[in-house]
Amino acid sequence: MDPLDALTEIAYLLERERSSRYKSKAFRAAAAAIEGLTDEQLRDPGLRRRPGIGDSTFAVIQQALAGRVPERLAVLREEAKPVGGATVRPLLRGDLHSHSEWSDGLTPIDAMVDAARGLGHEYLALTDHSLRLTVANGLSPERLRAQMEVVRGFRGDGFTLLTGIEVDILDDGGLDQEDELLHSLDVVVASAHSKLRMERGSMTKRLVAAARDPRVDVLGHVTGRLVEGARGTRPPSEFDAEAVFAACAQSQVAVEINSRPERQDPPDELLAQAVAAGCLFSIDSDAHAPGQLSLLDHGAARAEALGVPVERIVTTWPLPRLREWLERER
């Protein structure tokens, strides 16, 4: 097995299982360290002293050179079990919620693009965080403008990287970015990240305002809950779901089916309510690393199990139809 491929795949699978970011970054660093080296150079015992190579990654390289699937990779492949969604998952053409190292993602934009292409995506929206989310290195207007120029370079050969942002919903329902910039982006995902325990009436007004905002395309992880994972658990925000989903349906704003297993947002009962309300949906990975783009499997499985109509899932639409929706009259 090619050592570079082995290291990259291990990093990808560690990212998918949301392992420690230091583990996956170590394998990506090792892959970068050996890129372009010959087999002879890789077999040199002195390789272990090269910056970026540790005991674990050195073992993977040597096992791959010996013609074996490295033990670490074999274990990760075995643990990567199918999660369902066999009908819906093949219909997904892209993903409208992802992050890069420009905010709190783990890798450069090109690594996210390579992974999206590898999954057969037709499109991916890069939606790094907005300025107020300082803990996530949110983008100022100046940084967002610079990023937009970079993003436009990743188009061609059947794939399009869309400009976007995950904009913070402010306490009063306003959006944390300049109006002109939000209008110029391809995709705007609006999410609440603070004061998630706000009183029910105030939270309802906050989310309804975002859903009715003509700059918004997707309402992200609507309840903000966490059900598992390293960050612990967090209860869902309380709000009038009927009012929020009615606003989404009226404005043709898609309710996000967030595919991260620690979120599973919206909860089943709210997802069923959004279906009944006539909402559109966007099955998104909320990926912060290349391997997490494959978490769409989980969102597809939930959508299929709960009977979400495929024709209302915008991420099953080809890019021309998706663009028509993104450019709709507001």
C-alpha positions as CSV (number, residue, x, y, z in Angstrom):
1,M,0.0,0.0,0.0
2,D,1.2,3.5,-0.7
3,P,2.3,5.0,2.6
4,L,1.0,8.5,1.7
5,D,-2.4,7.0,0.9
6,A,-2.3,5.1,4.2
7,L,-1.5,8.1,6.3
8,T,-4.1,10.3,4.6
9,E,-6.8,7.6,4.9
10,I,-6.1,7.2,8.6
11,A,-6.4,11.0,9.2
12,Y,-9.6,11.0,7.2
13,L,-11.1,8.1,9.3
14,L,-10.0,9.7,12.6
15,E,-11.7,12.9,11.5
16,R,-14.9,11.0,10.7
17,E,-15.0,9.5,14.1
18,R,-14.3,13.0,15.6
19,S,-11.2,11.8,17.4
20,S,-8.8,14.2,19.0
21,R,-7.8,16.8,16.4
22,Y,-4.2,16.3,17.5
23,K,-4.3,12.7,16.3
24,S,-5.7,13.4,12.9
25,K,-3.4,16.4,12.4
26,A,-0.4,14.2,13.3
27,F,-1.2,11.8,10.4
28,R,-1.8,14.7,8.0
29,A,1.5,16.3,9.1
30,A,3.3,13.0,8.5
31,A,1.7,12.7,5.0
32,A,3.0,16.2,4.2
33,A,6.4,15.2,5.5
34,I,6.8,12.2,3.2
35,E,5.2,13.6,0.0
36,G,7.6,13.3,-2.9
37,L,10.0,10.9,-1.1
38,T,11.1,7.7,-2.9
39,D,10.6,4.2,-1.4
40,E,14.3,4.1,-0.7
41,Q,14.1,7.3,1.3
42,L,11.1,6.0,3.2
43,R,12.9,2.9,4.2
44,D,15.9,4.9,5.6
45,P,15.9,4.5,9.4
46,G,16.8,8.2,9.5
47,L,13.2,9.0,8.4
48,R,12.1,8.7,12.0
49,R,14.1,11.8,12.7
50,R,12.4,13.9,10.1
51,P,10.1,16.6,11.5
52,G,6.5,15.5,11.4
53,I,7.2,11.7,11.7
54,G,6.5,10.0,15.1
55,D,6.6,6.4,16.2
56,S,3.0,5.7,15.2
57,T,3.3,7.3,11.7
58,F,6.7,5.7,11.1
59,A,5.1,2.3,11.9
60,V,2.3,2.9,9.4
61,I,4.9,3.9,6.7
62,Q,6.9,0.7,7.2
63,Q,3.9,-1.6,7.3
64,A,2.6,-0.1,4.1
65,L,6.1,-0.5,2.4
66,A,6.0,-4.1,3.5
67,G,2.9,-4.6,1.4
68,R,0.5,-4.8,4.3
69,V,-2.5,-2.7,5.2
70,P,-1.2,-0.9,8.3
71,E,-2.7,-2.2,11.6
72,R,-4.0,1.2,12.6
73,L,-5.8,1.6,9.2
74,A,-7.3,-1.9,9.3
75,V,-8.8,-1.2,12.7
76,L,-10.3,2.1,11.6
77,R,-11.7,0.6,8.5
78,E,-13.4,-2.1,10.5
79,E,-14.9,0.4,12.9
80,A,-16.3,2.5,10.0
81,K,-19.6,0.7,9.8
82,P,-22.5,1.8,7.5
83,V,-25.1,3.8,9.4
84,G,-28.1,3.5,7.0
85,G,-29.7,5.9,4.6
86,A,-29.0,3.7,1.6
87,T,-31.8,5.3,-0.4
88,V,-31.2,9.0,0.4
89,R,-27.4,9.1,0.6
90,P,-26.7,8.3,-3.1
91,L,-29.0,11.1,-4.0
92,L,-27.1,13.8,-2.2
93,R,-25.1,16.0,-4.6
94,G,-23.4,18.3,-2.1
95,D,-23.2,20.0,1.3
96,L,-24.0,23.5,2.3
97,H,-22.2,23.7,5.7
98,S,-18.4,23.2,6.1
99,H,-15.5,24.9,7.8
100,S,-11.8,25.3,7.0
101,E,-8.8,26.6,9.0
102,W,-9.9,30.1,8.2
103,S,-12.1,29.8,11.3
104,D,-12.2,26.7,13.5
105,G,-11.7,23.9,10.9
106,L,-8.6,21.8,10.9
107,T,-7.3,22.0,7.4
108,P,-6.8,24.4,4.4
109,I,-9.6,24.8,1.9
110,D,-7.9,22.7,-0.7
111,A,-8.0,19.6,1.6
112,M,-11.8,20.1,2.1
113,V,-12.2,20.4,-1.7
114,D,-10.2,17.2,-2.4
115,A,-12.3,15.3,0.1
116,A,-15.6,16.6,-1.3
117,R,-14.5,15.7,-4.8
118,G,-13.5,12.2,-3.5
119,L,-17.1,11.8,-2.2
120,G,-18.4,12.6,-5.6
121,H,-19.9,16.0,-4.6
122,E,-21.0,18.4,-7.3
123,Y,-20.7,21.3,-4.9
124,L,-19.7,22.3,-1.4
125,A,-20.4,25.5,0.4
126,L,-17.5,26.9,2.6
127,T,-19.3,28.4,5.6
128,D,-16.7,29.5,8.1
129,H,-17.9,31.4,11.2
130,S,-18.7,35.1,11.5
131,L,-16.8,37.7,13.6
132,R,-18.7,37.5,16.9
133,L,-17.7,33.9,17.4
134,T,-14.2,34.8,18.5
135,V,-13.6,31.4,20.0
136,A,-13.9,30.0,16.5
137,N,-11.7,32.6,14.9
138,G,-14.7,34.1,13.1
139,L,-14.2,36.0,9.9
140,S,-14.2,39.8,9.8
141,P,-15.6,41.5,6.7
142,E,-12.1,42.0,5.4
143,R,-11.1,38.3,5.9
144,L,-14.4,37.1,4.4
145,R,-13.8,39.2,1.3
146,A,-10.3,37.7,0.9
147,Q,-11.7,34.2,1.4
148,M,-14.3,34.8,-1.3
149,E,-11.6,35.5,-3.8
150,V,-9.8,32.2,-2.8
151,V,-13.0,30.2,-3.0
152,R,-13.8,31.3,-6.5
153,G,-10.6,29.5,-7.7
154,F,-12.0,26.1,-6.8
155,R,-14.4,25.6,-9.7
156,G,-14.2,23.3,-12.7
157,D,-14.2,19.6,-13.7
158,G,-17.8,19.1,-12.5
159,F,-17.2,20.6,-9.0
160,T,-18.0,24.1,-7.6
161,L,-16.9,25.5,-4.2
162,L,-19.6,27.9,-3.2
163,T,-18.9,31.1,-1.2
164,G,-20.7,31.1,2.1
165,I,-20.8,31.8,5.8
166,E,-22.2,30.4,9.0
167,V,-23.4,33.7,10.3
168,D,-24.2,34.1,14.0
169,I,-27.8,34.9,14.9
170,L,-27.6,37.8,17.3
171,D,-29.8,38.0,20.4
172,D,-32.4,40.1,18.6
173,G,-32.5,38.0,15.5
174,G,-30.1,40.2,13.5
175,L,-27.1,38.7,11.6
176,D,-23.4,39.1,12.5
177,Q,-22.1,40.4,9.2
178,E,-22.3,43.3,6.8
179,D,-25.5,43.4,4.7
180,E,-23.7,43.9,1.4
181,L,-21.5,40.9,2.1
182,L,-24.3,38.6,3.0
183,H,-26.1,39.5,-0.2
184,S,-23.0,38.7,-2.3
185,L,-22.4,35.2,-0.9
186,D,-23.8,32.1,-2.6
187,V,-25.0,30.5,0.7
188,V,-25.8,31.9,4.1
189,V,-26.3,29.5,7.0
190,A,-27.7,31.3,10.1
191,S,-27.1,29.6,13.4
192,A,-27.4,30.6,17.1
193,H,-24.3,29.9,19.1
194,S,-24.9,31.9,22.3
195,K,-27.6,32.3,24.9
196,L,-29.1,29.0,23.9
197,R,-31.1,28.9,27.1
198,M,-32.9,32.2,26.3
199,E,-36.5,32.4,27.4
200,R,-38.9,30.6,25.0
201,G,-40.7,33.6,23.7
202,S,-37.5,35.6,23.1
203,M,-35.8,32.6,21.4
204,T,-38.9,32.1,19.2
205,K,-38.7,35.8,18.0
206,R,-35.0,35.4,17.5
207,L,-35.3,32.3,15.2
208,V,-38.4,33.6,13.4
209,A,-36.5,36.8,12.6
210,A,-33.6,34.8,11.1
211,A,-35.9,32.6,9.1
212,R,-37.7,35.6,7.6
213,D,-34.5,37.5,6.9
214,P,-34.1,37.8,3.1
215,R,-30.3,37.1,3.3
216,V,-30.7,33.6,4.9
217,D,-30.8,30.3,3.0
218,V,-30.4,27.7,5.7
219,L,-31.3,27.7,9.4
220,G,-28.5,25.8,11.0
221,H,-28.6,23.2,13.9
222,V,-31.9,24.8,15.1
223,T,-32.0,23.7,18.7
224,G,-28.3,23.8,19.4
225,R,-28.5,20.6,21.4
226,L,-25.6,18.2,22.0
227,V,-26.4,14.6,22.8
228,E,-22.9,13.0,23.0
229,G,-19.2,13.6,22.5
230,A,-16.2,15.3,24.0
231,R,-18.0,18.6,24.7
232,G,-20.6,16.8,26.8
233,T,-24.4,17.2,26.4
234,R,-26.6,20.3,26.2
235,P,-30.4,20.4,26.2
236,P,-32.2,21.9,23.2
237,S,-33.2,25.5,23.1
238,E,-36.9,26.1,23.8
239,F,-39.0,27.9,21.2
240,D,-42.3,27.7,19.4
241,A,-41.4,25.2,16.7
242,E,-44.7,25.7,14.8
243,A,-43.9,29.5,14.5
244,V,-40.3,28.9,13.5
245,F,-41.0,26.2,10.9
246,A,-43.9,28.2,9.4
247,A,-41.5,31.1,8.9
248,C,-39.0,28.8,7.2
249,A,-41.7,27.4,4.9
250,Q,-43.0,30.8,4.0
251,S,-39.5,32.1,3.2
252,Q,-38.3,28.9,1.6
253,V,-35.4,28.8,4.1
254,A,-34.2,25.2,4.5
255,V,-34.1,23.6,7.9
256,E,-30.8,22.0,8.3
257,I,-30.6,18.3,9.1
258,N,-27.2,18.5,10.9
259,S,-25.4,15.2,10.3
260,R,-23.0,15.4,13.2
261,P,-23.8,12.5,15.6
262,E,-23.3,14.7,18.6
263,R,-26.0,17.1,17.4
264,Q,-28.7,15.0,15.6
265,D,-30.5,18.3,15.2
266,P,-33.4,18.8,14.9
267,P,-34.6,16.1,17.2
268,D,-36.9,13.5,15.6
269,E,-40.1,15.1,16.9
270,L,-39.2,18.5,15.6
271,L,-38.0,17.1,12.3
272,A,-41.4,15.5,11.8
273,Q,-43.0,18.8,12.6
274,A,-40.9,20.6,10.0
275,V,-41.9,18.0,7.4
276,A,-45.6,18.6,8.3
277,A,-45.0,22.3,8.0
278,G,-43.9,22.0,4.4
279,C,-40.3,23.0,5.0
280,L,-37.3,22.6,2.7
281,F,-34.3,20.7,4.2
282,S,-30.6,20.8,3.7
283,I,-28.7,17.7,4.9
284,D,-25.3,19.1,5.9
285,S,-22.1,17.7,7.5
286,D,-21.1,20.7,9.5
287,A,-17.6,19.3,8.7
288,H,-14.6,20.8,10.4
289,A,-12.1,18.4,8.7
290,P,-12.1,16.5,5.4
291,G,-13.1,13.1,7.0
292,Q,-16.2,14.7,8.6
293,L,-17.7,15.5,5.1
294,S,-18.7,11.8,5.1
295,L,-20.9,12.3,8.1
296,L,-23.7,13.1,5.6
297,D,-24.4,9.3,6.0
298,H,-25.9,10.0,9.4
299,G,-28.1,12.9,8.2
300,A,-29.3,10.8,5.2
301,A,-30.1,7.9,7.6
302,R,-32.2,10.2,9.8
303,A,-34.0,11.8,6.9
304,E,-34.8,8.4,5.4
305,A,-36.0,6.9,8.7
306,L,-38.3,9.9,9.3
307,G,-39.7,10.1,5.8
308,V,-38.4,13.5,4.8
309,P,-39.5,13.9,1.1
310,V,-36.5,13.7,-1.1
311,E,-37.8,16.4,-3.4
312,R,-37.7,18.9,-0.5
313,I,-34.0,18.2,0.3
314,V,-32.1,20.9,-1.5
315,T,-28.8,19.1,-1.3
316,T,-30.2,16.4,-3.6
317,W,-30.7,19.1,-6.3
318,P,-28.3,19.6,-9.2
319,L,-26.3,22.8,-9.0
320,P,-28.4,24.8,-11.6
321,R,-31.6,24.1,-9.6
322,L,-29.8,24.8,-6.3
323,R,-28.7,28.2,-7.7
324,E,-32.2,29.0,-8.8
325,W,-33.3,28.5,-5.2
326,L,-30.4,30.5,-3.7
327,E,-31.2,33.4,-6.1
328,R,-34.9,33.3,-5.5
329,E,-37.0,36.4,-4.9
330,R,-36.8,37.4,-1.2
